[in-house]
């Protein structure tokens, strides 16, 4: 019964068509510093080689209709100053399903001996669908939930800029998706709000064996509250990672990671919700595998 009520609540909050609604559909990641390409195309070409990352996030496990996200990114250095990449995303939350595929391009320039700048653009296509077949409503016959809806494949674009100092201090600002998903006249009451992302972090060597990596991410969207993450990760011997994260007013998390070989790195995040949802679940997991192949 609780699960069914929560599905109904999620559905109404995110896709209620009978009243004007505003929703944020850009997925949330905790491993944003581990794989920044998800939120900024300015990252591509930053590694001297080829980089492939596969991520999976299972939020609020055990609750029917809880958010699930799968993503894959790949990028490589192109020439001395350019980078190219590809990003794919499958995101589900209740009746809402989003698919997006994009191509990234970035250009890197030196500002001086210490600092560099990169600017990136993204072009791609995306589709959002609303499937009401599995929704259990308290009262049947609501016309707003009578038929499924789809935006069809729509062209979208994004951009990002980044100022950085080697592999240490950096600042970035991006909008990975500029255009809203449009259902046309059938979904005139629904509007989503593309997000802006502000990200910063640094590298702090404590000793020869220990290095700290603090970072922060802020999400900004029209008519929606500001969301932010604060994280700190400790790296030991360049092999093991352990850290803590906090998402403002939503959750706390524990991050673990291991550099299995020179090529493969495995990262994991376990999150505990701090909102009322904690009465129903304490299971949110995020897993990622990164493959880095350096130039010979």
Rosetta blueprint (number, residue, H / E / L):
1 X L
2 X H
3 X H
4 X H
5 X H
6 X H
7 X H
8 X H
9 X H
10 X H
11 X H
12 X H
13 X H
14 X H
15 X H
16 X L
17 X L
18 X L
19 X L
20 X L
21 X E
22 X E
23 X E
24 X L
25 X L
26 X L
27 X L
28 X L
29 X L
30 X L
31 X L
32 X L
33 X L
34 X L
35 X L
36 X H
37 X H
38 X H
39 X L
40 X L
41 X H
42 X H
43 X H
44 X L
45 X L
46 X L
47 X L
48 X L
49 X E
50 X E
51 X E
52 X E
53 X E
54 X E
55 X E
56 X E
57 X E
58 X E
59 X L
60 X L
61 X L
62 X L
63 X L
64 X L
65 X L
66 X L
67 X L
68 X E
69 X E
70 X E
71 X E
72 X E
73 X E
74 X E
75 X E
76 X E
77 X E
78 X E
79 X L
80 X L
81 X L
82 X E
83 X E
84 X E
85 X E
86 X E
87 X E
88 X E
89 X E
90 X E
91 X E
92 X E
93 X E
94 X L
95 X L
96 X E
97 X E
98 X E
99 X E
100 X E
101 X E
102 X E
103 X E
104 X E
105 X E
106 X E
107 X E
108 X E
109 X E
110 X E
111 X L
112 X L
113 X L
114 X L
115 X L
116 X E
117 X E
118 X E
119 X E
120 X E
121 X E
122 X E
123 X E
124 X E
125 X E
126 X E
127 X E
128 X E
129 X E
130 X E
131 X L
132 X L
133 X L
134 X L
135 X L
136 X L
137 X L
138 X L
139 X L
140 X L
141 X L
142 X L
143 X H
144 X H
145 X H
146 X L
147 X L
148 X L
149 X E
150 X E
151 X L
152 X L
153 X L
154 X E
155 X E
156 X E
157 X E
158 X E
159 X E
160 X E
161 X E
162 X E
163 X E
164 X E
165 X L
166 X L
167 X L
168 X L
169 X L
170 X E
171 X E
172 X E
173 X E
174 X E
175 X E
176 X L
177 X L
178 X L
179 X L
180 X L
181 X L
182 X L
183 X L
184 X H
185 X H
186 X H
187 X H
188 X L
189 X L
190 X E
191 X E
192 X E
193 X L
194 X L
195 X L
196 X E
197 X E
198 X E
199 X E
200 X E
201 X E
202 X L
203 X L
204 X E
205 X E
206 X L
207 X L
208 X L
209 X L
210 X E
211 X E
212 X E
213 X E
214 X E
215 X E
216 X E
217 X E
218 X E
219 X E
220 X E
221 X L
222 X L
223 X L
224 X L
225 X L
226 X L
227 X E
228 X E
229 X E
230 X E
231 X E
232 X E
233 X E
234 X E
235 X E
236 X E
237 X L
238 X L
239 X L
240 X E
241 X E
242 X E
243 X E
244 X E
245 X E
246 X E
247 X E
248 X L
249 X L
250 X L
251 X E
252 X E
253 X E
254 X E
255 X E
256 X E
257 X E
258 X E
259 X E
260 X L
261 X L
262 X L
263 X L
264 X E
265 X E
266 X E
267 X E
268 X E
269 X E
270 X E
271 X E
272 X E
273 X E
274 X L
275 X L
276 X H
277 X H
278 X H
279 X H
280 X L
281 X L
282 X L
283 X L
284 X E
285 X E
286 X E
287 X E
288 X E
289 X E
290 X E
291 X E
292 X E
293 X E
294 X E
295 X L
296 X L
